[in-house]
Amino acid sequence: MSVKKKKREKDTKNNNLKKNIVGALELPKAVALNLPLVSLVGHEELNVENYKGIIEYTDERIRLKTTAGILKVEGRKMLLGQITSESVCVTGTILKVEFMV
């Protein structure tokens, strides 16, 4: 068995264990597992917490790096509003939100 395959299996087991513990203790998954929390307000505002970085930013497409994969947002006249190390706000006309894993 290759080293990469063994590491993937170990990571999968660790992730499953974390998920089971979080479920048993009824903890918020976004916080305990460092997952992104995505909130859409109508089609005019998108808030993303627990993002890792900005990959692409245009007025029609924004891609954010998260622990769950790349979050791609498409729309028109989009702007990055409030940006902190933990969260980002996208405003404009939001047409599509998609995770790319």
Summary of the structure (lengths in Angstrom):
residues: 101
radius of gyration: 16.1
end to end distance: 24.7
largest distance: 49.9
contacts: 275
relative contact order: 0.16
helix: 27%
strand: 51%
